Amino acid sequence: MQSNLSSDVIVEILMRLPVKSICRFKCVCKLWCLLISDPTFIKRHLNLAIIDKDIEHQRQKLILRSSSTPSLYHVECAAMTSNDVMAVKLHFPLISSFDKVKFIGSFNLKRIPNFYIDINRSLDDRVSRPLVYGFGYDHSFDDYNVVKFMYESIVYVYSLKRDTWRRAQRFSYRRFNSDSGVHLNGAVHWVFARGKDSSLVSMPRLIVAFDFAEGKFRELPRPYDDAENVTAVGVLGGCLCWLGEQQDFWVMKEYAVKESWTKVVIGVPFLNLRPSFLKNDEALLVINEGLIVYNPKEDTHREIVIHGINGRGNLEIETYVESLVSLNV
């Protein structure tokens, strides 16, 4: 195939195309197939979505799971401009053990190895808790990491670059649930409590982050001290959120700066809320068993009806950016 365009121009054009189109273009000629399959091109295609917000929004999708059906679905984020959206069923390898499947984050990552821990633990360490995971990316070392809480105070971290598990610093907080936490700024964030002497219910909630670069836990400032009803954190538009059970939540406009916390009132009562993504000044919120799109500038919201999902139940949603990265790499 001959072209009047230089190879550099062709690469720049292809890097800006969605994954589905690029995969089709592998059939154009052998040269294009080799180019698109090249690891350098794959990484540049992915990195462009990281630095260019327009490209990121173009490739952004939602993956959905309903608690009442052993299936996963995906929806184009661009379709959220409509109040009626059709979900497409996904084929995935873990459907036979679906009740054990759990969302812990969205990154390109291969299957990670299992590991065994030292059985010589203290009595406190032998108190079994639900497994808690964290998942994120360390920009300083270009490395993907998984954090795994085994017992009350035992934490291990997996490094994709080293392909090894290592013991993290001793964990001195109490856990409320098995939430996987949220990734932001090279760290995974959870809501925990400090201390072991009083009732867990009465303990004040804390925002605790595990920083991958530093390899240790640290606390972030909360918007207010009385936080017994707060059970989770989220990420909305690149900002950390402090979530409770009311009609409002808090957004940290500047990371780790207490004074930057801003209260967002949505006027919709909820038992549980999870922010998903922000685009064109609108936020997608998972509220109770449904979805709404909220416009903070106009203080308006609209409900989204998802068609194509069998059964009813609580929705779990993760946002992801499609890429050419293969799990087999």
N, C-alpha and C positions, 0 to 999 in steps of 0.2 A: 504494500500500500504506500503510495506517495502522498506527501503533504507539503504545502508551501509554508507551513508553520514550523518554527524551530522546535527542537525537543524540549527546551526549557519552557516555551510558551504552552506546549501540549501538557506538560506536567502541571503548570500553574492552573490550567483550565480543569484538568481532571481532579486536582486536589479540592476543588470547590464544589464538586458534584456529590450527590447523595450516594450511599453505598450500593443501593440496588442498581443504579445506572452504571456505576463503575464496574460492578461484577458482570453486567451484560457486555460492557465494552472489552472485556477480556477476549471476546470472540472476534473482534475487529481484525486483529492481526497478531502474529507471534510477538512482535516488538511490544505492543501494548500489553499483552498478557504477561510478558516478563517484567515490564515496568510496574504494572499494578500489583504483581506478586512480590515485588522487591521489599524487603523489610524496611529499608530507608523511606520508600514512598509511603508505606503503611503508617509509619510513625509520623511523618510530616502531615499526612492526611488527618491523623488523630490530633496532633498538636495544633493544627489550624482551628479546630473546633474549640480548643482550650483558650486561645488568645483572641478569637474573633467571635463576639457574641451573636452576630447575625448568622454565622455559619453554625454556631452551637444550637440556636433556636431552630434552624432549618433541619437539623439532624436529631432533634430532641423527640423522644417518644416516652410513652408511659407503659409500664408492665403492671398488670393487675392480677390480683388473686382474690377470689371469693372464698370465705370460710366454709361454704356449703358445697363446693364442687372441686374435684381433683383436677383442675385445669388452670393454665395460665393464659392470659390474653394480653394483647398489646393494642394501643390506640395512638394515633398520630396526635401530637400536641397541637398541631395546626388545626385539627378538627374541633378543638375546644371553643372555637368561635361560634359554633352551633350549640343549641341546647339539647340536641339529640345526636348521639354519637354511636357508631357501630364498632364493637370490639372484635378483633380477629384472634381466633384461638391459636396458641403456639404449641409446637411439638417440642418436648424437652425430655432428657434422659432419665429424670428422677420421678416420673409420674407413678411408678409402682410403689414408691415409698413417700407419697405426697404428704401424708399427715406429719412426716418428719421434716419436710422442707420448710425453710424459713428465709425470708429476705434479710440480708445483713448489709447490703450495699450494692453499688453498681460500679465496677471497674473491669477492665480486661485483665483476667487472672486465670491461671491454669488450675488444675486440681492440685490441692496441697496434701502433703503426706500426713499420716497420723503420727502420734507420738505417745510415749509412756512417761509417767511422772514418778518421782521418788515416793515410795510408800511410807517413808519415815517422816510423817507429818506431825505437827502439834495437834492437841485435842481440838483447838479452834478450827484448824484446817480440815479436820475430818467431818465437819458439819456440811453436809451436802446441800447445795443450792442448785436451782436451775442453771444450765449452762448459759453464759452470756458471751456474745461475740462483738467484736468491733472490726471494722474494715476500712482501710484508707490508704492514702498515697503519701509518701515522704518525698517532697520536692527536692530537698537538699541532697538526697542520695539517689534520686530517681528509682525509688524502690516501693513496691507494694507490700503492705503488712496486714496481718490478721492478729487481733488480740483475743485471747481466750481465757475467760475466768473459769477456773476448774472448781475451786472450793471457796470458802469464805475469804481467804487471803492469798490464794495462789493464782498467779496470773502468768501466762506465757504469751510470747510474741513470735509470730512466724514472719520471716523475711523471704520474699520471693527471690531477691538477688542472691542471697546466700543459700537459699533452699534449706533453712534450718529453723528449729524452734529454740528460743532462749527464755530463761526465767527472767521476769521483770521484777522491779522493786516490790517489796511487800505491800500489799493492798490493805489500807486501814479504814475503809469505808463500809457502810452497809448498803445492800442492794434492795430495791423495792420489787423488781420484776425481772423478766428476762429480755427486756428491750435491747436491741443491738446497738443503740447509740447512733449518732450522726457524725459524718465526717465533714470537717471544715478546717481550713488553714493548717493542714498537716497534722491534725489531731482528731481523735474521736471523742465525742461528748456524751455524757449520761447525766441523769439525775440520781444522786446517791445521798446518803446521810453519814455523818461522822459519829464515831463512838459505838460502844457495844453494851453499855450499862442500862440504858433506858429503853422504853418501848419504841419499836420501829415506827409505829404510827405517829407518835408524838414528836419524833425527831424532825428538825428543820431540814428542808431539802437544799442540796448544794449542787452546783454545776461543776462536775469533775471531768477534766479532759486528760487523755493520755497522749502526750506529744511524742510522735515517732522519732523526730530528730534528737530530742533530749533523752528519750527512753524512760520517761517518768511521768507520774500523775501530777496535776496541779489544779487548783481551784480557780474558777472565774467568778467575777463579781455578779451578784444577782440584782435584779431591779428593785427588790424590796426584801425585807427580812422575814415577814410572816408568810410562809410559803408551804403550809401543810397540804394544800390541795393541788400542788404542782407535782406532776408525775413524769413529765417527759420534756425533752428539748427537740427542736426541729431546725431545719434550714430553709429560709425563704429568700430568694433573690441574693444569695451569697451572704446572708446575715443569720446569725444564731437567733433562735426563738425560744421563749420560755412559756410553756404551755400548761394551762390549768383546766378547770372544769367550770367555766363561767360563760361570759359572752365576749371575752376579750383575751388577747395574748400580748406578749411583749416581744419586741424586735430590737436586737443590739446592732445599731447602725454602724458602729465602729468597734471592731473586735477587741474584746478584753477591756473596754472602757466603760465603766459603770455609768457615767453621765450620758452615754449615748443610747441607753435603753429608752425605747419609745413604745407607748401603749397603743395597741390597735383594737378598736371596738368594732365588732362585726355585726352586732345586733341579732345574732342567731344563737339561741341556747344550744349547748352541746354537752354530751357526756365525755366524748373524746374527740380530739381534733389533731389533724396532722397536715401541715402545709407541704405542698409538693413542688410547685415551681412558680416563678414570676415572669411574666412576659407582657409587654405593652401595658404596664401599670396594673395588671390583673394577677391575682393569686388563685391557684387551684387549691382548695381545701377539702380534705376528707373529713366529713363531720358525721359522727354516728355511723350510719350505714349508707350514707350517700355522698355525693360530690356537689360542691358549689364553686362558682367562680366569683371571687370578691374583688371589687374595684375600690381600693382605699381612698383614692382621690375624690370619687363621687359618692363614696359610702353606700354603694349598691351591691347587690349580689343576685345571682341567678342560679337555679338548679340545673344540673347536668344529668340527663337520663342516658345510661349506658345500655345499649341493646346488644344482644348476642351472647350474654353470659348466662349459662344455665344455673338455675337455683338462685337463692337469695342468702344474704349473710353479710358479715362485716367485710369491708373491702380493705385490702392492703395494696398500696400503690408505691412503686419506685419510679423515679425519673432516670432515664439513661440516654446517652448520646451514642447513636449507632456508629460503628467503626469497622474497619477492615481487619482488625486484630483477630486472629484465630486462636481458639482454645488449644489447638494442637501445636502451636509455636512454642 
